[in-house]
Amino acid sequence: MDAPITAAHDDARSPVLVAYATKHGHTRLIAERVGAVLRESGLEIDLCDLGARHADARPAAYSGVVVAASVHAGRHQASVERWAKSHTNTLATRPTAFLSVSLTAADDTDEALATTSRMIEDLREKTGWNPTRTLAVAGALLYREYDIATRVLMRLISRQHGAPTDVSRDFDFTDWAAVEQFAREFAALVAAPAAQPA
Ligand SMILES: Cc1cc2nc3c(=O)[nH]c(=O)nc-3n(C[C@H](O)[C@H](O)[C@H](O)COP(=O)(O)O)c2cc1C
């Protein structure tokens, strides 16, 4: 469920922070696509890799914050959890969005939907950050990026789930139109007077 914004954010003319964490690069592409849509909507953006050494994005400097993280072994990157937890109070005072990238999100069964919701809920509980908007995004199988052990593991898991097993190529399951739509709606939220306190 969407969270209310509990206080006014500073200034709709401040840039929007688009922060992300990625293991094999797919979530960075998603963050970049979100950033491109926000720019097209007339907003300035700063892109920040929260997994990078010395990453120190301060949400107080931004009119809105988008975070994208991928799921590995059932959880989002620890760097995102740490960062969100240390900025919970500031994040509550402006529009924020969270994109959870996983292969579970490529599946539209009730069980998969429950799993992606639970993973997002886990992040809320661990960090205390209650994003204004959330989206579960189907990720990618990047066989050509994986080391041998990961490739074997992912092929095995894919076979069990009826996903592609041709390791000579990569498979992108992301609904890019849905990502762009989500970004457009977030841009409107940042610009809207409705971003004032409820
Ligand atoms: C080693 C490994 C473990 C993964 N574990 C999960 C998982 O537990 N649940 C899930 O839904 N997807 C899982 N995935 C799929 C990733 O979330 C998906 O490939 C995503 O696109 C990765 O994004 P990234 O390249 O930005 O890290 C896993 C992928 C890898 C390579």
PDBQT file of the ligand as one rigid body, heavy atoms in Angstrom, charges set to zero:
ROOT
HETATM    1  C1  LIG A 201      23.009 -15.524  -7.425  1.00  0.00    +0.000 C 
HETATM    2  C2  LIG A 201      21.630 -14.990  -7.683  1.00  0.00    +0.000 A 
HETATM    3  C3  LIG A 201      20.648 -15.113  -6.713  1.00  0.00    +0.000 A 
HETATM    4  C4  LIG A 201      19.353 -14.634  -6.963  1.00  0.00    +0.000 A 
HETATM    5  N1  LIG A 201      18.401 -14.802  -5.998  1.00  0.00    +0.000 NA
HETATM    6  C5  LIG A 201      17.129 -14.404  -6.279  1.00  0.00    +0.000 A 
HETATM    7  C6  LIG A 201      16.095 -14.613  -5.328  1.00  0.00    +0.000 A 
HETATM    8  O1  LIG A 201      16.311 -15.087  -4.227  1.00  0.00    +0.000 OA
HETATM    9  N2  LIG A 201      14.839 -14.254  -5.671  1.00  0.00    +0.000 N 
HETATM   10  C7  LIG A 201      14.543 -13.685  -6.893  1.00  0.00    +0.000 A 
HETATM   11  O2  LIG A 201      13.396 -13.401  -7.173  1.00  0.00    +0.000 OA
HETATM   12  N3  LIG A 201      15.523 -13.432  -7.804  1.00  0.00    +0.000 NA
HETATM   13  C8  LIG A 201      16.798 -13.776  -7.522  1.00  0.00    +0.000 A 
HETATM   14  N4  LIG A 201      17.791 -13.533  -8.433  1.00  0.00    +0.000 N 
HETATM   15  C9  LIG A 201      17.465 -12.826  -9.669  1.00  0.00    +0.000 C 
HETATM   16  C10 LIG A 201      17.930 -11.353  -9.632  1.00  0.00    +0.000 C 
HETATM   17  O3  LIG A 201      17.152 -10.613  -8.717  1.00  0.00    +0.000 OA
HETATM   18  C11 LIG A 201      17.797 -10.781 -11.053  1.00  0.00    +0.000 C 
HETATM   19  O4  LIG A 201      18.683 -11.500 -11.880  1.00  0.00    +0.000 OA
HETATM   20  C12 LIG A 201      18.083  -9.308 -11.119  1.00  0.00    +0.000 C 
HETATM   21  O5  LIG A 201      17.866  -8.871 -12.447  1.00  0.00    +0.000 OA
HETATM   22  C13 LIG A 201      19.483  -8.983 -10.682  1.00  0.00    +0.000 C 
HETATM   23  O6  LIG A 201      19.722  -7.623 -10.839  1.00  0.00    +0.000 OA
HETATM   24  P1  LIG A 201      21.193  -7.018 -10.745  1.00  0.00    +0.000 P 
HETATM   25  O7  LIG A 201      21.926  -7.469 -11.975  1.00  0.00    +0.000 OA
HETATM   26  O8  LIG A 201      20.985  -5.553 -10.749  1.00  0.00    +0.000 OA
HETATM   27  O9  LIG A 201      21.781  -7.485  -9.466  1.00  0.00    +0.000 OA
HETATM   28  C14 LIG A 201      19.062 -13.996  -8.196  1.00  0.00    +0.000 A 
HETATM   29  C15 LIG A 201      20.076 -13.846  -9.153  1.00  0.00    +0.000 A 
HETATM   30  C16 LIG A 201      21.347 -14.335  -8.915  1.00  0.00    +0.000 A 
HETATM   31  C17 LIG A 201      22.405 -14.176  -9.968  1.00  0.00    +0.000 C 
ENDROOT
TORSDOF 0
